[in-house]
Each structure stands twice: as C-alpha cells, then as structure tokens.
Amino acid sequence: MAFNHFFSYASSLLILVVMVATASAKPEYEKPEMEKENLLSTIVGIQGLVYCKSGPKVIPLEGSVARITCEAVDEYGFETAPITILSDASDAKGYFFATISPSKIENKKKKLTQCKAFLELSPLDSCNVPTDANNGISGYLLTSYRLLHEKNMKLFTVGPFIFISEPKPVNKGY
C-alpha cells in the first residue's frame, strides 16, 4: 500500500516537473510573415489602359503616358516632396505599365502614404484632351492590388483612362 502511494506521489511529481519545464521553455514556432505597412516593402507595379474617344468610336491609344504621383513621409512622419514617375508609352492595345522600386527611391527612409495615377500625355494632336473618366485628371487612387509573389510585386490596375478629340462645349443654359 505504501508503495502505491509512493508511486502515485512520484508520478504526480514527475508530471508536474515536466509541465513546469515545458511551460517555461521558449516556443520554437516560426513567426508569421507580416506585410509591412510601407508601400515600398516590395516593387509596386501600376497597369492600365488608355483610349481615344472620337465621336462614338473608342480606340486604344498607342504611345500615351500615365503619371504616378505618391505622397511620402520621412522616418519621423513628416511630409516630404512627392515622388512622381512616368509610365512607359502604351502599346498598340493602349496598355501601359509603370513600376516604383525601393532601390530607385533616393531616400530609402521615405514611406509612401498615398499614390494616384493620372493621364499625362497623348501622342496625337487630334486626340489630346484628357477627361476625368475613371479619375484620369483628378487622380485614380491606388487602393487595392494583387500580390504577385513570384515577382515580389504589388500590382495595381487603374482606368481605363480616356482622351477626347475636343473639349465638350460649355452649356450656357440655352
């Protein structure tokens, strides 16, 4: 009988020691990868389409350029000069693409807070009046993106943006 009590007591003590030892040990878990708040933690890609609208016809505008402007803050949270880049000229289908790379930013401690895409340039004199369709003039705010893991890129899609051949006449109430 005394042996049973001793065995029960020893077993309980052993379990308690194991529990205390494992509870105080540091866990060996991997920390989950959290996305940084900084927009420039990866390459930022911006893609979109530009069209020319002449009368009822809407055609892709080859050679057009979009402008991307980003507000930025320094490491202390103070606003700095905005960062502006131009896209490559659009292709025959009106598709343009631009990238902002962390290595291309002069001051690596800058944090981009808000970026917008704008219509910048049309190669045609006959279709060079920008419109605010999809915020082409006021700026299309880059908000949602697709994460391309294999390219380490956040890909934003904007537009489509539209140039017209002539400004709309102002209605004077008649």
N, C-alpha and C positions, 0 to 999 in steps of 0.2 A: 504494500500500500504506500509506504514511504517512497518507494522507488517511482511509483506512478506520479505522485505529487512532485517529486524532484524532476522527473522527465517533463511533465506538463509545465513546470516553472521554467526550466531551461529552454524549452521550445518557445514559450512566450517571450522570454528574454531575447532569444536569438532573432525572432521575428521583429521585435521592437528595435533592436540594433540595426537590422537590415533596413527597416523603414526609415530610421533617422539618417542613416548613411546615404541612402538614395535620395532623400528629400533635400539634404544639404549639398549634394553634388550638383555641379553646373550642368545644365542640359546640353546635349550635343546636337541640337537642332540647327539647321541652316536658317539664316534669316531670309525672309521672303524679299524678293527684289521689288522695291517700291519705286514707282515712277517719280522722278524729281519734278518739283513744281516748275523748274526752269524750262522754258520752251526750247532752249538750246541744248538740252541734255542729249539730243540726237539731231540728225540732219532734218531740216524742215523742207518739205517739198510742196510746191503750190502748182496746181494744174488747172487749166480751164480752156474754154473755147471763146473765140471772138468771131462775130458775124458782121456782115454789112447788110443793112436793110435798105433797099431802094424800091420804093413803092410797095407792092405786095410780096416782092421777092426777098428772101433771106438767104445769103450765100456765105460760106466760110471765107474769112478774110486772112489771106496768107501775108505774112510779113508784119503783122501787128505786134505791138509790145504792151505788156502789162507792167505796172509798177507795184511793188510790195513795200509798204512802209510800216515799220514796227516801232512802237513806243518802247522805251527801255529805262531801267533804273540801275543805279550803281549798287555796290555791295552794301551801302548804308540805307538804301531805299529811296534815294533822291533821284528825281527825273534827270535823264541825260538827253543829249541830242538823239533824235530818232535815227533809226537805221533804215536806209532805203536801197533797194536793189531793183534792177530791171530784169524782166524775163528774157529768154531767148525769143527771137522772132517766131511768130506762129507758123506752122506748116501749112500745106495746101488744104488741110481739113480745118484750119483755124485753131488748132491745138497749140497751146503754149505751156511751157514748164519753166519753173524757177526754183532754185534751192538757196537756202541760207544754211551755211555750215558753221559750226562752232569755231573751226580753225580760221575762218575768214573774218571773224569779228575782231576788230582792232583791240578792244579792251575785253579780255576774257572774263572779267568780273561783272560785265553787264548782264542783266536779266531782262529778256523781252517780256513785256506785260500784255501787249495787245498788238496784233498785226491786222492790216487791211490790204486788200488788193484793189487796184484802180485801173481803169482804161488809161493808157498813156499815149500811144502813137498808132496812127493808121498810115500805111504806106500809100494810100490812094487819096489824091486831091478830090476825087469825085465822091468819096465816102469817108469823110474825116471828122464828122461832128459826133462827139461822144454822147451817149444817152445814159440816164441813170437806171436803165433796166438792170435789175439784179445788183443795184448799188455800184454801177460802173464809175459814176462820178463821185458819189458820197463815200464810197469805200465799202467793199464786201468784207465784213468782219470774219476773220478766220476763227471758227469756234470748234467745229467737230472735225476729226481726222481719222484716217485709217492708219494703223500702225503696221509698217512693213518690217517685220523682224529681220529678214534676211538682208535688208539694206540699211538697217538701223535708222529708219526714216519715219517721220510723222507726215503723212500725205494729206494735204488739204485740197478740196476741189471747190472751185468758185465759178460764178457765172451761170450761163453764158453771158458775155458782155456784147453790146451791140453799138456799132457806129451807124449813123444815117448819112444820107447824101446832102440834106439841107435841114436847117433848123425848122421846127414847126412854127408856123406863123402865130403871133400872139393874138388871141381873140380879144377884140376891144369892146365886146358887148353887143355887137351887131349881128 
